């Protein structure tokens, strides 16, 4: 689990492409402190497993499913990336619950300065926007942010100078593809609020009202 508080902006050092997958070599320092092979590090919001380490870099495998769901297929050598180690038990919960499992991608459609902040407008499919609520949480390329506006086509976030400085969001311009992870709470609530589907599944399993009554329930 992650919190969306970026620890370091690293750099893509190399990409070894497969047919539908790739192996990334990522440069970083802070995220490698106390890290071992097999640990998880979120890269632009995508949870990846460390497969090897050497000096100030590490490698991670990216499978086809992840390539299809995220923007990782568009990475190039030299690209700055947001990095965050999995949350430790004694760590502070400074952001929100972030799983590192991307729901989909969005496209930056506008970047507008506003005094000391910068507004980013992100266009996304309605399938994702249904889980995004005003004043709720959203992870953009792994950065925990508060939604300031949402409609049926896009949502907006306002970013303070500190976030601009400590993440790679300063590199985002109109047309840039970003990874999006919606607040997981909404997805669980939706799943639990589907009685017809639950009833159908229960009936398939042989658990009906008649069955429960016959067994003393």
C-alpha positions in Angstrom: 0.0 0.0 0.0 1.1 3.6 -0.7 0.0 7.0 0.4 0.6 9.2 -2.7 3.3 11.2 -1.0 6.2 11.1 -3.5 9.6 10.4 -2.0 11.7 11.1 -4.9 11.7 12.0 -8.6 13.9 9.4 -10.3 14.9 8.9 -13.9 14.4 6.2 -16.5 17.9 5.0 -17.3 17.0 2.2 -19.8 14.1 0.3 -21.3 14.4 -3.3 -22.6 11.3 -3.9 -24.7 9.6 -7.3 -25.2 6.8 -8.1 -27.5 4.1 -6.6 -25.2 6.2 -6.0 -22.0 9.4 -4.4 -21.0 12.1 -4.2 -18.3 12.8 -0.8 -16.9 16.0 0.4 -15.3 15.2 3.3 -12.9 17.7 5.6 -11.3 17.0 6.7 -7.7 18.6 7.2 -4.3 16.2 7.7 -1.5 13.8 4.9 -2.5 16.7 2.4 -2.5 17.5 3.0 1.1 16.5 -0.1 3.0 15.1 -1.6 -0.1 15.8 -5.2 -1.2 14.9 -7.4 -4.2 11.2 -8.3 -4.1 10.1 -5.0 -2.5 7.5 -2.7 -4.1 8.1 0.7 -5.4 5.4 2.7 -7.1 6.6 4.4 -10.4 4.2 7.1 -11.6 1.6 5.5 -9.4 2.1 1.9 -10.7 3.2 -0.7 -8.1 6.3 -2.5 -9.5 8.5 -5.2 -7.9 12.2 -4.6 -7.6 13.9 -7.4 -9.5 17.5 -6.3 -9.2 19.6 -3.5 -7.7 22.9 -2.0 -8.6 24.4 1.2 -7.1 21.9 4.0 -7.6 19.5 2.1 -9.9 17.1 -0.8 -9.9 15.1 -2.8 -12.4 11.5 -3.8 -12.6 9.4 -6.0 -15.0 6.3 -4.5 -16.6 3.9 -7.0 -18.0 1.4 -6.6 -20.8 -1.6 -5.9 -18.6 0.3 -3.0 -16.9 1.4 -1.6 -20.3 -2.2 -1.7 -21.5 -3.6 0.0 -18.4 -1.1 2.7 -17.8 1.2 5.2 -19.5 4.4 3.2 -18.8 4.5 2.2 -22.5 5.2 5.8 -23.4 8.3 6.2 -21.1 11.6 7.0 -22.7 15.2 7.0 -21.4 15.7 10.2 -19.4 12.1 10.7 -18.4 11.6 11.9 -14.8 9.3 9.6 -12.8 7.6 9.8 -9.4 8.8 7.1 -7.0 7.4 6.0 -3.7 8.3 2.9 -1.6 5.4 0.9 -0.1 4.3 2.3 3.2 6.0 1.0 6.3 4.0 0.1 9.4 5.5 3.0 11.4 5.1 5.6 8.6 2.8 8.6 8.6 -0.3 8.4 6.5 0.1 11.8 4.8 -1.9 11.2 1.6 -4.7 8.7 1.1 -5.0 4.9 0.5 -3.2 4.2 -2.8 -2.9 0.6 -4.0 -0.6 1.2 -7.0 -3.2 -0.5 -9.2 -4.0 2.0 -12.0 -7.7 2.3 -12.9 -6.9 3.9 -16.3 -5.3 6.9 -17.9 -6.3 10.5 -18.4 -5.1 13.3 -20.7 -4.0 16.7 -19.5 -6.1 19.2 -21.4 -5.1 22.5 -19.7 -2.5 23.9 -17.3 -3.3 27.3 -15.9 -1.3 29.4 -13.3 -3.4 30.8 -10.5 -1.3 33.1 -8.2 0.9 30.6 -6.3 -0.8 27.5 -7.6 -1.4 25.8 -10.9 -4.6 24.3 -12.1 -4.5 21.0 -14.1 -7.5 19.9 -16.1 -7.6 16.2 -16.8 -10.0 14.6 -19.3 -10.9 10.9 -18.6 -13.5 8.3 -19.6 -16.9 8.4 -17.9 -16.1 5.0 -16.5 -13.4 6.6 -14.4 -15.1 9.9 -13.7 -18.0 8.2 -11.9 -15.6 7.4 -9.1 -14.1 10.9 -8.9 -15.9 13.3 -6.5 -15.3 16.9 -5.7 -13.2 17.3 -2.6 -12.4 13.6 -2.8 -8.9 12.1 -3.4 -7.3 11.1 -6.7 -3.8 9.8 -7.5 -2.3 11.4 -10.6 0.9 9.6 -11.6 1.0 8.4 -8.0 0.6 11.9 -6.5 -2.2 12.2 -3.9 -4.3 15.2 -4.8 -7.7 16.7 -3.9 -10.3 17.0 -6.6 -11.4 20.6 -6.9 -13.9 20.2 -9.7 -15.5 17.4 -11.7 -18.1 17.0 -14.5 -19.0 14.4 -17.0 -15.9 15.0 -19.2 -13.0 16.1 -16.9 -11.8 17.0 -13.4 -9.5 19.6 -12.1 -6.9 19.8 -9.3 -5.0 22.8 -8.0 -1.3 22.1 -7.2 0.8 24.2 -4.7 4.5 25.0 -5.4 5.8 22.3 -3.0 4.0 19.6 -5.0 5.3 21.0 -8.3 8.8 21.0 -6.9 8.8 17.5 -5.3 7.1 15.6 -8.1 7.3 15.4 -11.9 4.0 17.2 -12.4 5.9 20.2 -13.6 6.6 18.3 -16.8 3.0 17.8 -17.7 1.7 19.8 -20.6 -1.6 19.7 -22.6 -1.7 16.3 -24.3 0.3 14.5 -21.7 -1.0 11.1 -20.7 -1.2 10.5 -16.9 -2.0 7.4 -14.8 -5.1 7.7 -12.6 -6.1 5.7 -9.5 -9.5 6.6 -8.1 -10.3 6.4 -4.4 -10.7 2.7 -3.6 -13.5 3.3 -1.2 -16.0 4.3 -3.9 -15.3 1.1 -5.8 -15.9 -1.1 -2.7 -19.1 0.8 -1.9 -20.4 0.2 -5.5 -19.6 -3.5 -5.3 -21.4 -3.9 -2.0 -24.5 -2.0 -3.4 -25.3 -4.6 -6.1 -27.9 -6.8 -4.4 -29.2 -8.3 -7.7 -25.8 -9.5 -8.7 -25.1 -10.8 -5.2 -28.4 -12.7 -5.1 -27.7 -14.3 -8.4 -24.3 -15.4 -7.3 -25.7 -16.7 -4.0 -28.4 -18.7 -5.9 -25.7 -20.2 -8.1 -23.9 -21.4 -5.0 -27.1 -23.0 -3.8 -27.7 -20.4 -1.0 -31.3 -19.2 -1.2 -33.9 -17.9 1.3 -35.5 -21.4 1.3 -32.1 -23.0 2.0 -31.4 -20.6 4.8 -34.8 -21.1 6.4 -34.5 -24.9 6.2 -31.2 -24.6 8.1 -32.4 -22.4 10.9 -31.4 -19.0 9.6 
